[in-house]
């Protein structure tokens, strides 16, 4: 793998500089699929609450790459463990992990009925500029990069760097989202984590002396989810997104011609898997143009829901114990409950060991043994042994009350 004649840098408010030395990394950044991420906001609906959270998937992806690069270069155990080809592979996986992300963060995945990771793998492995760049360096590179992202790579250290409960992805989005939302909830000591990170028994681990930093990191995740990601105003905006597409899908069942008026959503209406070209064209701007078109259509419900999205005329929310009363009032006001009433449930546990592919966080003891984090931290033990933290609300037009 060739290196650039001169190191390229991106100025970044979280990491100072994002540094690029490898030509294949630089070439991937220049591809149309990666540049598309400049047109996709990282946090979607969160800007309805925290108005400065306008940062993009592009910035986040560069940040994840930078943390992965630093883990490889600065954590001696990782640097010594990985081959040069594995180092390139994991840096590319970190860079490209969100290349298939749809607009409006994860809420749009419900509309698409698909996970962004599937589109990321598709873009990397099938015909695309990203695929072409990777194959120019090695035919198997797209497959190897994709296997790190989907967790099937034989060297699990690579997978843990990109996707685990203590990975480059989470560490960047907590710091970045906290910074751009103007909050302090997601702050933790990244430098200390990198300084105390080790490899033990083929697992990423943190020295016992760095355990308190990990406790801060776990608490940062908890507070960010409930104060930022699951904020009820954000959920209200997400509800409108789901309702406007529900109405659109219902209209399409009766009149297929509506797809001709909204070409940016044609494939979604036809329930087809998007091609790489169609995914490339689907960004925030395309969606907002679609909402503008909907707001001018003859169907009153579709137009009203689209205007609510465009003008931030969000649904009001209250506790679920008032459900019957609110439903009755909605009906009295003439609102169709299918589009103007929604019951939303959210739950989150900031650390759940041995759940899913994320596994758990390991602590390296002085005697060389490794222990799962919740067995040595009273704080994390308390969090992990409790049931997931839950919140359930109902959403409805504020005109009802």
C-alpha positions in Angstrom: 0.0 0.0 0.0 1.5 3.3 -1.1 1.7 6.4 1.1 1.1 10.0 0.0 4.1 12.1 -0.8 2.8 14.6 1.8 0.5 14.0 4.7 -3.0 15.4 4.2 -4.9 16.8 7.2 -8.5 17.9 8.0 -8.9 20.5 10.7 -11.4 19.1 13.2 -12.9 20.6 16.4 -12.8 17.2 18.2 -9.4 15.8 17.2 -7.5 18.9 16.2 -6.4 17.2 13.0 -7.5 14.2 11.1 -4.4 12.9 9.5 -4.2 10.9 6.2 -1.0 9.2 5.1 -2.3 6.3 3.0 -3.2 6.9 -0.6 -6.0 4.4 -0.6 -7.7 6.2 2.4 -7.3 9.5 0.6 -8.7 8.1 -2.6 -11.7 6.7 -0.8 -12.4 10.1 0.8 -12.6 11.5 -2.8 -15.2 9.1 -4.0 -18.7 10.3 -4.8 -20.2 7.9 -2.2 -18.1 9.2 0.6 -18.6 12.9 -0.5 -22.4 12.2 -0.3 -22.0 12.0 3.4 -21.4 15.8 3.4 -25.1 16.0 2.5 -26.4 13.8 5.3 -26.7 15.2 8.8 -25.3 13.0 11.6 -28.2 13.6 14.0 -31.2 14.1 11.8 -34.0 15.3 14.1 -31.8 16.4 17.0 -31.3 19.8 15.4 -35.0 20.5 16.2 -33.9 20.6 19.9 -30.2 21.6 19.8 -30.1 23.9 16.8 -26.3 23.7 16.3 -26.2 20.0 15.9 -25.9 20.4 12.1 -22.8 18.3 11.6 -22.6 15.6 9.0 -21.9 11.9 8.6 -18.8 13.0 6.6 -17.3 14.7 9.7 -18.2 11.8 11.9 -16.7 9.2 9.5 -13.4 11.1 9.4 -13.5 11.2 13.2 -14.0 7.5 13.5 -11.1 6.9 11.1 -8.9 9.2 13.1 -9.6 7.4 16.4 -9.0 4.0 14.7 -5.7 5.4 13.2 -4.6 6.6 16.7 -5.5 3.3 18.3 -3.3 1.5 15.7 -0.4 3.9 15.9 -0.4 4.8 19.7 -1.5 1.6 21.4 1.6 -0.5 21.2 -0.2 -3.8 21.7 -2.5 -3.1 18.7 0.3 -1.9 16.5 2.4 -5.0 17.3 -0.5 -7.4 16.9 -1.7 -6.3 13.4 -0.1 -6.8 10.0 0.3 -3.7 7.8 -2.5 -5.0 5.6 -4.8 -5.4 8.6 -4.0 -1.9 9.7 -5.0 -0.5 6.3 -8.1 -2.7 6.3 -9.4 -1.5 9.7 -8.7 2.1 8.9 -10.8 1.8 5.8 -13.5 0.0 7.7 -13.6 2.9 10.2 -13.7 5.5 7.4 -16.4 3.7 5.4 -18.6 2.3 8.2 -21.4 4.8 7.5 -21.1 5.2 3.7 -24.5 3.6 3.2 -26.3 5.7 5.8 -29.7 7.2 4.9 -30.9 10.7 5.8 -32.4 11.5 9.2 -30.2 9.2 11.2 -31.7 5.9 12.2 -35.4 7.0 11.9 -35.4 6.7 8.1 -34.3 3.0 8.4 -37.9 2.3 9.6 -39.2 3.9 6.4 -36.7 2.0 4.2 -37.2 -1.3 6.2 -33.5 -1.8 6.0 -30.4 -1.3 8.1 -27.8 1.2 6.9 -25.1 -1.4 7.4 -26.6 -3.5 4.6 -26.3 -0.6 2.2 -22.7 0.1 3.4 -21.7 -3.5 2.6 -23.5 -3.2 -0.7 -21.6 0.0 -1.7 -18.3 -1.5 -0.7 -18.7 -4.9 -2.4 -20.7 -4.0 -5.5 -20.3 -1.5 -8.3 -19.3 1.9 -7.0 -16.4 4.3 -6.9 -15.5 3.0 -3.5 -15.4 -0.5 -4.7 -13.2 0.5 -7.7 -10.7 2.3 -5.5 -10.4 -0.6 -3.1 -10.0 -3.1 -5.9 -7.2 -1.1 -7.5 -5.1 -1.8 -4.4 -6.1 -5.4 -3.9 -9.0 -7.5 -5.4 -9.9 -8.9 -1.9 -9.8 -5.5 -0.2 -13.6 -4.7 -0.5 -14.5 -8.1 1.0 -12.0 -7.7 3.8 -13.1 -4.2 4.7 -16.8 -5.3 4.6 -16.0 -8.3 6.9 -14.7 -5.9 9.5 -17.9 -3.8 9.4 -20.2 -6.8 9.6 -18.2 -8.5 12.3 -17.1 -11.6 10.3 -13.4 -10.9 9.9 -11.3 -13.7 11.4 -9.2 -11.2 13.4 -11.7 -10.0 15.9 -9.4 -7.2 17.1 -10.2 -5.4 13.9 -14.0 -5.8 14.4 -13.7 -4.6 18.0 -11.9 -1.4 16.9 -14.8 -0.5 14.6 -17.8 -2.0 16.4 -17.8 -3.0 20.1 -18.9 -1.4 23.3 -15.7 0.6 23.4 -15.0 1.3 19.7 -13.9 4.2 17.5 -17.4 4.8 16.3 -19.0 5.3 19.8 -16.1 7.3 21.1 -16.3 9.8 18.2 -20.0 10.2 18.1 -20.3 10.8 21.8 -17.6 13.5 21.8 -18.8 15.0 18.5 -22.5 15.0 19.2 -22.0 16.5 22.6 -19.8 19.3 21.1 -22.2 20.2 18.3 -25.3 20.0 20.4 -23.8 22.4 22.9 -24.1 20.0 25.7 -21.5 18.4 28.1 -23.1 15.1 28.5 -20.9 13.1 26.1 -17.5 14.2 27.3 -15.0 11.7 28.5 -11.2 11.3 28.6 -10.3 9.9 25.2 -6.6 10.4 25.8 -6.6 8.3 28.9 -8.5 5.5 27.2 -5.9 5.3 24.4 -3.1 5.5 27.0 -4.5 2.5 29.0 -5.8 0.4 26.1 -4.2 -3.0 25.7 -4.6 -6.3 23.9 -5.1 -9.4 26.1 -6.3 -12.9 25.1 -7.1 -11.6 21.6 -9.4 -8.9 23.1 -9.2 -5.1 23.5 -8.9 -4.4 27.2 -8.3 -1.4 29.5 -5.8 -1.5 32.3 -7.4 -1.4 35.7 -5.8 2.0 36.3 -8.0 3.3 33.5 -11.2 1.8 34.7 -12.6 5.0 36.1 -12.3 6.7 32.6 -14.4 3.8 31.2 -17.0 4.4 33.9 -17.2 8.1 32.8 -17.5 6.9 29.2 -20.4 4.6 30.1 -22.2 7.4 32.0 -21.6 9.7 29.0 -23.5 7.2 26.8 -26.4 7.0 29.3 -26.8 10.8 29.5 -26.4 11.4 25.8 -29.2 8.9 25.0 -31.7 10.4 27.3 -30.8 14.0 27.1 -30.0 14.2 23.3 -30.8 11.1 21.2 -34.1 10.2 22.9 -35.2 13.8 23.6 -39.0 13.8 23.2 -38.9 16.7 20.7 -36.6 14.7 18.5 -38.9 11.8 18.8 -41.8 14.0 17.8 -40.0 15.0 14.6 -39.2 11.3 13.9 -42.9 10.5 14.5 -43.8 13.0 11.8 -41.3 11.4 9.4 -42.9 8.0 9.9 -46.5 9.4 9.6 -45.8 11.3 6.4 -44.4 8.2 4.7 -47.2 6.1 6.1 -49.7 8.4 4.4 -47.6 8.4 1.2 -47.5 4.6 1.1 -51.2 4.4 1.7 -51.9 6.9 -1.2 -49.5 4.9 -3.4 -51.6 1.8 -3.0 -54.6 3.6 -4.5 -52.7 5.7 -7.1 -49.3 4.5 -8.5 -48.9 7.8 -10.3 -48.0 9.6 -7.1 -44.5 8.0 -7.5 -44.0 10.0 -10.7 -44.6 13.2 -8.8 -42.0 12.2 -6.2 -39.2 10.5 -8.1 -36.8 10.7 -5.2 -39.1 8.3 -3.3 -40.1 6.1 -6.2 -38.0 3.1 -5.2 -39.2 3.3 -1.6 -42.8 3.4 -2.7 -42.2 0.3 -4.9 -40.7 -1.4 -1.8 -37.5 -2.1 -3.8 -34.0 -2.3 -2.6 -32.1 0.8 -3.5 -29.2 0.5 -5.9 -25.9 2.2 -5.2 -26.9 4.9 -7.6 -30.3 5.5 -6.0 -28.7 5.5 -2.5 -26.2 8.1 -3.8 -29.1 10.4 -4.9 -30.9 10.0 -1.6 -29.7 12.7 0.8 -31.2 15.4 3.1 -31.7 17.8 0.2 -33.6 15.3 -1.9 -35.8 14.5 1.0 -36.6 18.1 1.8 -37.4 18.8 -1.8 -39.8 15.8 -1.6 -41.4 17.3 1.5 -41.8 20.6 -0.3 -43.5 18.9 -3.2 -45.8 17.0 -0.8 -46.8 20.2 1.0 -48.3 21.4 -2.3 -50.2 18.3 -3.1 -54.0 18.0 -3.1 -54.2 15.4 -0.4 -54.8 17.4 2.8 -53.3 14.9 5.3 -50.0 14.5 3.3 -49.7 18.2 2.7 -50.3 19.0 6.4 -47.8 16.5 7.6 -45.2 17.7 5.2 -45.7 21.3 6.2 -45.4 20.3 9.9 -41.9 18.8 9.1 -40.8 21.8 7.1 -42.1 24.4 9.6 -41.3 22.6 12.8 -45.0 22.4 13.8 -44.3 19.3 15.8 -46.7 17.0 17.7 -47.2 17.5 21.4 -46.4 14.7 23.8 -47.5 13.4 27.1 -47.5 10.3 29.3 -49.1 7.1 28.0 -51.6 7.0 30.9 -53.5 9.8 29.1 -53.9 7.7 25.9 -57.6 7.1 26.0 -58.4 10.7 26.7 -56.1 12.0 24.0 -57.4 9.5 21.4 -61.0 10.6 22.1 -60.0 14.3 21.7 -58.2 13.6 18.5 -61.3 12.0 17.0 -63.5 14.8 18.2 -61.2 17.3 16.4 -61.5 15.2 13.2 -58.0 13.8 13.2 -57.3 10.4 11.6 -55.5 8.4 14.4 -53.5 6.5 11.8 -51.6 9.7 11.0 -52.1 12.0 13.9 -51.6 9.7 16.9 -48.5 7.7 17.9 -47.4 5.7 20.9 -43.6 5.6 21.2 -41.5 3.4 23.4 -37.8 3.8 24.0 -35.4 1.8 26.2 -31.7 1.9 26.6 -29.1 0.3 28.8 -25.7 2.1 28.6 -23.8 -1.2 29.1 -25.1 -4.7 28.7 -22.3 -7.3 28.7 -22.5 -10.4 26.4 -25.4 -8.9 24.3 -25.2 -9.0 20.5 -22.0 -8.7 18.5 -20.7 -5.8 20.7 -19.8 -8.3 23.4 -18.4 -6.5 26.5 -15.6 -4.3 27.9 -12.6 -6.1 29.4 -10.4 -4.9 32.2 -6.8 -6.0 32.4 -5.8 -6.8 36.0 -2.2 -6.4 37.3 -1.8 -10.2 37.5 -2.5 -10.4 33.7 -6.0 -11.8 33.9 -8.9 -10.0 32.3 -12.3 -9.4 33.9 -15.5 -8.2 32.4 -16.1 -4.6 33.4 -19.3 -5.0 35.4 -17.5 -7.6 37.7 -14.9 -5.1 38.8 -16.8 -1.8 38.7 -19.6 -1.1 41.2 -21.0 1.7 39.1 -21.2 -0.3 35.9 -22.5 -3.4 37.8 -25.4 -1.3 39.1 -26.2 -0.1 35.6 -25.9 -3.4 33.8 -27.9 -5.5 36.4 -30.9 -3.2 36.2 -33.5 -3.6 33.5 -33.1 -1.2 30.5 -34.2 2.4 31.2 -37.5 3.0 29.6 -39.7 5.8 28.5 -43.1 5.7 26.8 -45.0 8.7 25.4 -47.9 9.5 23.1 -47.6 12.1 20.4 -50.5 14.1 18.9 -51.3 17.5 17.3 -50.9 20.3 19.8 -54.2 21.7 18.5 -56.0 18.8 20.3 -55.5 20.5 23.7 
